[in-house]
Amino acid sequence: MSVTARLDAYLERNDLAAVWFARPNSFAWLTGGDNVVDRGGDIGLAAAGYDGDGVTVVTDNIEGSRLRAEELDDDVAVETYTWYETDLPSAVAEASPDPAAADFDVPGFEALDASTLRQPLTERQRERYRTLSAETAEAVETVARRVESTDTERAVAAALRGELAESGIDSPVALVGGAERAQRYRHYTPQAEPLGEYALLSVTAERGGLYTSCTRTIAFDAPDWLRERTRSAMRVEATALAATRAVGRDGGTAGDVFDAVQRAYDAVGWDGEWRNHHQGGAAGHAGREWIATPDSDNPVVLPQGYAWNPTVQGAKSEDTHLVTADGIELLSGTGEWPTRRVEAIGYDVALSRHAVLDR
């Protein structure tokens, strides 16, 4: 179902005349454009509305001409207000028919959580997702191949952000964990510590409102257990992906997938390890549209991006895949990194996963 058909159904179901989106990922989902100047905020400087007839963008007179020229299709109407006379919520309320809903605070409007509207991905979005994910993987792998054990985590994170930026890709998450801190923490925010014996490089990257995630492991003089723990994480990830396809076909929930993840940890000898870190979930127009928990009732929809990220005490396996009723497609790959084929647990599925690269 197209974006506009989805919104038409939402308007009819909720007896609304219009819906509005100012959060950057949903603005991009509807328009394909970027409404952000200050990346420290949750709300952009423009809102996109749909009323059943077309899309209208409301913004101030500072941004109007730039958005029209550089970010929006020709069929998108743009209405501007004078920046010092009012604000975005008030301008949207003035421009919109009633009743309406919005994903940000507009007086008199209903609240809207756009996550369910953004799922599943359309065919056009899937094509853009493939390109973004492949370019992200290429950037991460390029950096991973040239770093040295004496480089600091912060220096490597800066290199990751720079390499991604060259392709117009933002990096809201860029984690680098050297051998000491990757064993100690699941979210190894970069510090002024050398990488040492091995390192994990993990990113969540964004462009055009779509988010993709991947992790790569490099070994300089790694401990003997690194490859075996990585393989265990790879098998859990493969199980999560196989379960996602099966559960999605059956109309199940994220909690159903999480049951398979828990069983996989038990089977690889790491009973309860899942308690130490979230395992990931649906991806697309958010780093995670939802994160699975044992009691999650979020529906597993297909086709959709999924980024599962199991960890096993200093090791991790993570990529973004497109899961459909017919298959599991790796998105964040280049074909240039060593892989190892692993079997899912409880499913007749085997997948090639990214292995440890010796440096």
Stockholm file with secondary structure:
# STOCKHOLM 1.0

chainA/1-359         MSVTARLDAYLERNDLAAVWFARPNSFAWLTGGDNVVDRGGDIGLAAAGYDGDGVTVVTDNIEGSRLRAEELDDDVAVETYTWYETDLPSAVAEASPDPAAADFDVPGFEALDASTLRQPLTERQRERYRTLSAETAEAVETVARRVESTDTERAVAAALRGELAESGIDSPVALVGGAERAQRYRHYTPQAEPLGEYALLSVTAERGGLYTSCTRTIAFDAPDWLRERTRSAMRVEATALAATRAVGRDGGTAGDVFDAVQRAYDAVGWDGEWRNHHQGGAAGHAGREWIATPDSDNPVVLPQGYAWNPTVQGAKSEDTHLVTADGIELLSGTGEWPTRRVEAIGYDVALSRHAVLDR
#=GR chainA/1-359 SS CCHHHHHHHHHHHTTCSEEEECSHHHHHHHHSCCCCSCTTSSSCSEEEEECSSCEEEEEETTTHHHHHHHTSCTTSEEEEECTTTCCHHHHHHHHSCSSEEESSCCTTCEECCTTTTTCSCCHHHHHHHHHHHHHHHHHHHHHHHHCCTTSBHHHHHHHHHHHHHTTTCEEEEEEEEEHHHHHHCSSCCCCSCBCTTEEEEEEEEEETTEEEEEEEEEESSCCTHHHHHHHHHHHHHHHHHHHHHHHHHHTCBHHHHHHHHHHHHHHTTCTTGGGGSCCEEEESSSSCSEECCTTCCCBCCSSEEEEECCBCSSCBCCEEEEECSSCEEECSCCSCSCEEEEECSSSSCEEEEECEEEC
#=GC SS_cons         CCHHHHHHHHHHHTTCSEEEECSHHHHHHHHSCCCCSCTTSSSCSEEEEECSSCEEEEEETTTHHHHHHHTSCTTSEEEEECTTTCCHHHHHHHHSCSSEEESSCCTTCEECCTTTTTCSCCHHHHHHHHHHHHHHHHHHHHHHHHCCTTSBHHHHHHHHHHHHHTTTCEEEEEEEEEHHHHHHCSSCCCCSCBCTTEEEEEEEEEETTEEEEEEEEEESSCCTHHHHHHHHHHHHHHHHHHHHHHHHHHTCBHHHHHHHHHHHHHHTTCTTGGGGSCCEEEESSSSCSEECCTTCCCBCCSSEEEEECCBCSSCBCCEEEEECSSCEEECSCCSCSCEEEEECSSSSCEEEEECEEEC
//
